[in-house]
Amino acid sequence: MTDHIDASDPDEIWDETSWREATDKAATLAGALPWLKKYHGKIIVVKYGGNAMTDDKLKQAFAEDVVFLRLAGFKPVVVHGGGPQINAMLDRLGIESEFRGGLRVTTPEAMDVVRMVLTGQVGRELVGLLNQHGDLAVGMSGEDGGLFTATRTMPLVDGEPVDVGLVGEVTGVRPEPVLDLIEAGRIPVVSTVAPDADGQVHNVNADTAASALAVALKAEKLLVLTDVEGLYADWPNSSDVIGEIGPEALEELLPTLASGMIPKMSACLNALRGGVQRATVIDGREPHAVLLELFTDEGVGTQVLPGVETRIRTALYSTSSSKEKS
């Protein structure tokens, strides 16, 4: 016969370390209650990119975050690009990249590679990572179910329109295919290629596509992963980060931003203009950045929301940090 254990005495079943760990976990879970209530049943669109999609540990952490959101009653939707993977495949195939005004020209040959990499490599890998935690994720592209319609763009370089090939912007969204997956309890994973009105497939910017989809889905929040800590207040003179900013103030800042941040901050601005409640750029180099943003008051990036004064915060990482500025 086994000895009776008095369950009322924690010393009988816990050592001091494990007891502290358990109580800390319980406190953390209880502390998450306000955010669980806030976002339960809400659609959260996450644009996945940057280092988070090239570093194996960050990939795993991102997948864990998204699955956690789904199992906690949120409705996450992931939108991704795949610039580094596209570049690598073009190099492997010996397809030379032409640039005009600093922009890659997407020829029909290059478009075939873009389509293959985004839908057949990057999207499939992410679906696989998510589904390690249960059969939840379903991959799709902007071509599926008429999700996206694209219009070819000719960006201005030095004030002149430049033909960069099969590059478009999302000008139409039919959200029903994504909504159907959400209602079925799935996590949609969307690759950013999209046909125009004639069926010609274009490469579309993942930031702007995520923003357009968030608006069409009436999402509560848009998260954009990037490789910096947020929008710097006075880079390179200071590493201080803008923690919160209103849409009007952001619009004034846009022309002064580095070229890489303009599409990300424009995506946030357009999302708010379209009815999304809040949008945030977050540092995808930080493991579990999605959870840190959604389950803390401070967040880990730059949040755009209406009716706030611009708030500056000290950078979380020093300039000597291993997380290099980009």
Secondary structure in CASP SS format (residue, H / E / C, confidence):
PFRMAT SS
TARGET T0000
AUTHOR 0000-0000-0000
METHOD secondary structure of the structure
MODEL  1
M C 1.00
T C 1.00
D C 1.00
H C 1.00
I C 1.00
D C 1.00
A C 1.00
S C 1.00
D C 1.00
P H 1.00
D H 1.00
E H 1.00
I C 1.00
W C 1.00
D C 1.00
E H 1.00
T H 1.00
S H 1.00
W H 1.00
R H 1.00
E H 1.00
A H 1.00
T H 1.00
D H 1.00
K H 1.00
A H 1.00
A H 1.00
T H 1.00
L H 1.00
A H 1.00
G H 1.00
A C 1.00
L H 1.00
P H 1.00
W H 1.00
L H 1.00
K H 1.00
K H 1.00
Y H 1.00
H C 1.00
G C 1.00
K C 1.00
I E 1.00
I E 1.00
V E 1.00
V E 1.00
K E 1.00
Y E 1.00
G C 1.00
G H 1.00
N H 1.00
A H 1.00
M H 1.00
T C 1.00
D C 1.00
D H 1.00
K H 1.00
L H 1.00
K H 1.00
Q H 1.00
A H 1.00
F H 1.00
A H 1.00
E H 1.00
D H 1.00
V H 1.00
V H 1.00
F H 1.00
L H 1.00
R H 1.00
L H 1.00
A C 1.00
G C 1.00
F C 1.00
K E 1.00
P E 1.00
V E 1.00
V E 1.00
V E 1.00
H E 1.00
G C 1.00
G C 1.00
G H 1.00
P H 1.00
Q H 1.00
I H 1.00
N H 1.00
A H 1.00
M H 1.00
L H 1.00
D H 1.00
R H 1.00
L C 1.00
G C 1.00
I C 1.00
E C 1.00
S C 1.00
E C 1.00
F E 1.00
R E 1.00
G C 1.00
G C 1.00
L E 1.00
R E 1.00
V C 1.00
T E 1.00
T C 1.00
P H 1.00
E H 1.00
A H 1.00
M H 1.00
D H 1.00
V H 1.00
V H 1.00
R H 1.00
M H 1.00
V H 1.00
L H 1.00
T H 1.00
G H 1.00
Q H 1.00
V H 1.00
G H 1.00
R H 1.00
E H 1.00
L H 1.00
V H 1.00
G H 1.00
L H 1.00
L H 1.00
N H 1.00
Q C 1.00
H C 1.00
G C 1.00
D C 1.00
L C 1.00
A E 1.00
V E 1.00
G E 1.00
M E 1.00
S E 1.00
G C 1.00
E C 1.00
D H 1.00
G H 1.00
G H 1.00
L C 1.00
F E 1.00
T E 1.00
A E 1.00
T E 1.00
R E 1.00
T C 1.00
M C 1.00
P C 1.00
L E 1.00
V E 1.00
D C 1.00
G C 1.00
E E 1.00
P E 1.00
V C 1.00
D C 1.00
V C 1.00
G E 1.00
L C 1.00
V E 1.00
G E 1.00
E E 1.00
V E 1.00
T E 1.00
G E 1.00
V E 1.00
R C 1.00
P C 1.00
E H 1.00
P H 1.00
V H 1.00
L H 1.00
D H 1.00
L H 1.00
I H 1.00
E H 1.00
A C 1.00
G C 1.00
R C 1.00
I E 1.00
P E 1.00
V E 1.00
V E 1.00
S E 1.00
T C 1.00
V E 1.00
A E 1.00
P E 1.00
D C 1.00
A C 1.00
D C 1.00
G C 1.00
Q C 1.00
V E 1.00
H E 1.00
N E 1.00
V E 1.00
N C 1.00
A H 1.00
D H 1.00
T H 1.00
A H 1.00
A H 1.00
S H 1.00
A H 1.00
L H 1.00
A H 1.00
V H 1.00
A H 1.00
L C 1.00
K C 1.00
A C 1.00
E C 1.00
K E 1.00
L E 1.00
L E 1.00
V E 1.00
L E 1.00
T E 1.00
D C 1.00
V C 1.00
E C 1.00
G C 1.00
L E 1.00
Y E 1.00
A C 1.00
D C 1.00
W C 1.00
P C 1.00
N C 1.00
S C 1.00
S C 1.00
D C 1.00
V E 1.00
I E 1.00
G E 1.00
E E 1.00
I E 1.00
G C 1.00
P H 1.00
E H 1.00
A H 1.00
L H 1.00
E H 1.00
E H 1.00
L H 1.00
L H 1.00
P H 1.00
T H 1.00
L C 1.00
A C 1.00
S C 1.00
G C 1.00
M C 1.00
I H 1.00
P H 1.00
K H 1.00
M H 1.00
S H 1.00
A H 1.00
C H 1.00
L H 1.00
N H 1.00
A H 1.00
L H 1.00
R H 1.00
G C 1.00
G C 1.00
V C 1.00
Q C 1.00
R E 1.00
A E 1.00
T E 1.00
V E 1.00
I E 1.00
D E 1.00
G C 1.00
R C 1.00
E C 1.00
P C 1.00
H C 1.00
A H 1.00
V H 1.00
L H 1.00
L H 1.00
E H 1.00
L H 1.00
F C 1.00
T C 1.00
D C 1.00
E C 1.00
G C 1.00
V C 1.00
G E 1.00
T E 1.00
Q E 1.00
V E 1.00
L C 1.00
P C 1.00
G C 1.00
V C 1.00
E C 1.00
T C 1.00
R E 1.00
I E 1.00
R E 1.00
T C 1.00
A C 1.00
L C 1.00
Y C 1.00
S C 1.00
T C 1.00
S C 1.00
S C 1.00
S C 1.00
K C 1.00
E C 1.00
K C 1.00
S C 1.00
END
